[in-house]
Amino acid sequence: MTNKKVAIIGAGIVGLYLAKELQEKGFEVSVFEKEKEIGKKPCTALISERIFNYIPEAEKVVKRKIDYLIAHFPKKDIQVRFNPSLYLFERGKLDNLVASLAREKGVKIQLGKKIEKLPDGFFRIIGCDGALSKTREILGENPPFLRLGLQCFLEKDANSKEVEIWPKKEISGFLWRVPRREIVEYGAIGDPKNTYQIFLKFLKKRKVEIKKENLRSALIPLGIVLPKNKKIILCGDAAGLTTPTSGGGIIWGLKSAKILVEEFPDFLSYRKKGLKFFWPKIQKAKILTKIIYTLSNTPFVYLFPKKVEIDTNLFYSFLRYKIYF
Ligand SMILES: Cc1cc2nc3c(=O)[nH]c(=O)nc-3n(C[C@H](O)[C@H](O)[C@H](O)COP(=O)(O)OP(=O)(O)OC[C@H]3O[C@@H](n4cnc5c(N)ncnc54)[C@H](O)[C@@H]3O)c2cc1C
């Protein structure tokens, strides 16, 4: 029996999905979550249709399909299309859906249970406890690079109906505007030092007024931290896994969970496969992002195409991207 008990720290989307899958495989899974409620994570929840490969039931909670966005570079606008398509969700609903699927399979979810030291009596322990992972700290691993994510919701303004982003070289990140039904979301991702100021300046310029208490923030990791440990491992944001270009971490987190389920309980094999899959993508994306941010502030920006079709999760090779001048 002891060889069946698995502890997962963190009931974010990755921990919950992993719990459901491992319970289905015949393990007895307990999830420990520090918050009293599930689904409180600040997140835009723009997710590629790959989500349905992992969680087909997510179709029930889709808000809408996003066909394209407009990227406003300093001197040029580019229409960015997505292959696979992108969908907008409400993060709270999505996490609660996965929690109920996990509970239906028999997963025990303990809320209001902040882990300070790893629980005893488990055959395997998996840290899915996000960007500031306690499990990672206990393992003595260095944190990945951390970016700041900001988000606020306002009453819908008269501005465009399109999803827009503004890449900002000075924060190695971007700002966004996502219109929802009655509200509009503004947000930012970038280096932790300057992003807040750049975001406030941007909103002021657009005459968008926000109350500071409506501003939500969270750290977004970037890197890959997979310890060489046979009994304790990390997954999702805890392992640093978010797409370097966008900061989106849901598909990368679910993909890491899928690899973990396939290799379970062999954590060294999970580590090997995880590094093989994600490491080259992270390196390529870092180079691509650097080139784009550098060129975007020079006359070379005029050579940028008018329209591109990309895979937001970077699972396809860049050679499959479509470019229209
Ligand atoms: C502003 C913003 C916008 C974003 N937009 C997108 C987007 O549009 N698309 C996308 O794909 N990604 C987006 N992301 C990233 C995405 O939110 C994360 O990649 C995703 O939440 C990772 O899921 P996770 O389950 O690994 O971690 P999390 O969702 O962070 O879950 C970790 C869980 O662990 C719990 N926990 C932490 N410490 C402990 C402890 N000591 N004991 C017990 N429990 C603990 C936390 O309370 C939390 O519930 C965004 C992030 C931010 C900040």
The ligand as a Tripos MOL2 file, in Angstrom:
@<TRIPOS>MOLECULE
LIG
   53    58     1     0     0
SMALL
NO_CHARGES

@<TRIPOS>ATOM
      1 C1         -0.6940   37.8380  -14.8670 C.3       1 LIG1
      2 C2         -0.4810   36.4480  -15.4140 C.ar      1 LIG1
      3 C3         -1.0860   36.0710  -16.6120 C.ar      1 LIG1
      4 C4         -0.8700   34.7790  -17.1220 C.ar      1 LIG1
      5 N1         -1.5070   34.4370  -18.2830 N.ar      1 LIG1
      6 C5         -1.3400   33.2020  -18.7890 C.ar      1 LIG1
      7 C6         -2.0300   32.8040  -19.9720 C.ar      1 LIG1
      8 O1         -2.7750   33.5830  -20.5630 O.2       1 LIG1
      9 N2         -1.8250   31.5340  -20.4510 N.ar      1 LIG1
     10 C7         -0.9990   30.6510  -19.8130 C.ar      1 LIG1
     11 O2         -0.8230   29.5200  -20.3030 O.2       1 LIG1
     12 N3         -0.3510   30.9910  -18.6830 N.ar      1 LIG1
     13 C8         -0.4950   32.2370  -18.1470 C.ar      1 LIG1
     14 N4          0.1420   32.5770  -16.9880 N.ar      1 LIG1
     15 C9          1.0250   31.5930  -16.3540 C.3       1 LIG1
     16 C10         0.1940   30.5570  -15.6160 C.3       1 LIG1
     17 O3         -0.6510   31.2100  -14.6880 O.3       1 LIG1
     18 C11         1.0930   29.5560  -14.8870 C.3       1 LIG1
     19 O4          2.0650   29.0750  -15.7620 O.3       1 LIG1
     20 C12         0.2430   28.4020  -14.3300 C.3       1 LIG1
     21 O5         -0.6140   28.8900  -13.3490 O.3       1 LIG1
     22 C13         1.1370   27.3100  -13.7530 C.3       1 LIG1
     23 O6          0.3290   26.3600  -13.1060 O.3       1 LIG1
     24 P1          0.8810   25.5300  -11.8710 P.3       1 LIG1
     25 O7         -0.2170   24.6360  -11.4530 O.co2     1 LIG1
     26 O8          2.2220   24.9690  -12.1920 O.co2     1 LIG1
     27 O9          1.1620   26.6400  -10.7340 O.3       1 LIG1
     28 P2          0.1390   27.5940   -9.9960 P.3       1 LIG1
     29 O10        -1.0510   27.8530  -10.8240 O.co2     1 LIG1
     30 O11         0.9370   28.7540   -9.5150 O.co2     1 LIG1
     31 O12        -0.3260   26.7300   -8.7420 O.3       1 LIG1
     32 C14         0.5200   26.4960   -7.6300 C.3       1 LIG1
     33 C15        -0.3500   26.1710   -6.4370 C.3       1 LIG1
     34 O13         0.4670   25.7900   -5.3420 O.3       1 LIG1
     35 C16        -0.0230   26.3900   -4.1540 C.3       1 LIG1
     36 N5          1.0920   26.4900   -3.1950 N.ar      1 LIG1
     37 C17         2.1830   27.2710   -3.2710 C.ar      1 LIG1
     38 N6          2.9830   27.0630   -2.2070 N.ar      1 LIG1
     39 C18         2.3750   26.1080   -1.4360 C.ar      1 LIG1
     40 C19         2.7230   25.4770   -0.2020 C.ar      1 LIG1
     41 N7          3.8370   25.7820    0.4680 N.pl3     1 LIG1
     42 N8          1.8710   24.5430    0.2960 N.ar      1 LIG1
     43 C20         0.7270   24.2200   -0.3680 C.ar      1 LIG1
     44 N9          0.3530   24.8070   -1.5290 N.ar      1 LIG1
     45 C21         1.1720   25.7340   -2.0670 C.ar      1 LIG1
     46 C22        -0.5340   27.7610   -4.6290 C.3       1 LIG1
     47 O14        -1.4480   28.3270   -3.7290 O.3       1 LIG1
     48 C23        -1.1710   27.3850   -5.9600 C.3       1 LIG1
     49 O15        -2.5150   27.0180   -5.8410 O.3       1 LIG1
     50 C24        -0.0360   33.8620  -16.4320 C.ar      1 LIG1
     51 C25         0.5490   34.2350  -15.2320 C.ar      1 LIG1
     52 C26         0.3420   35.5070  -14.7160 C.ar      1 LIG1
     53 C27         0.9700   35.8990  -13.4060 C.3       1 LIG1
@<TRIPOS>BOND
     1     1     2 1
     2     2     3 ar
     3     2    52 ar
     4     3     4 ar
     5     4     5 ar
     6     4    50 ar
     7     5     6 ar
     8     6     7 ar
     9     6    13 1
    10     7     8 2
    11     7     9 ar
    12     9    10 ar
    13    10    11 2
    14    10    12 ar
    15    12    13 ar
    16    13    14 ar
    17    14    15 1
    18    14    50 ar
    19    15    16 1
    20    16    17 1
    21    16    18 1
    22    18    19 1
    23    18    20 1
    24    20    21 1
    25    20    22 1
    26    22    23 1
    27    23    24 1
    28    24    25 2
    29    24    26 1
    30    24    27 1
    31    27    28 1
    32    28    29 2
    33    28    30 1
    34    28    31 1
    35    31    32 1
    36    32    33 1
    37    33    34 1
    38    33    48 1
    39    34    35 1
    40    35    36 1
    41    35    46 1
    42    36    37 ar
    43    36    45 ar
    44    37    38 ar
    45    38    39 ar
    46    39    40 ar
    47    39    45 ar
    48    40    41 1
    49    40    42 ar
    50    42    43 ar
    51    43    44 ar
    52    44    45 ar
    53    46    47 1
    54    46    48 1
    55    48    49 1
    56    50    51 ar
    57    51    52 ar
    58    52    53 1
@<TRIPOS>SUBSTRUCTURE
     1 LIG1         1 GROUP 0 **** ****
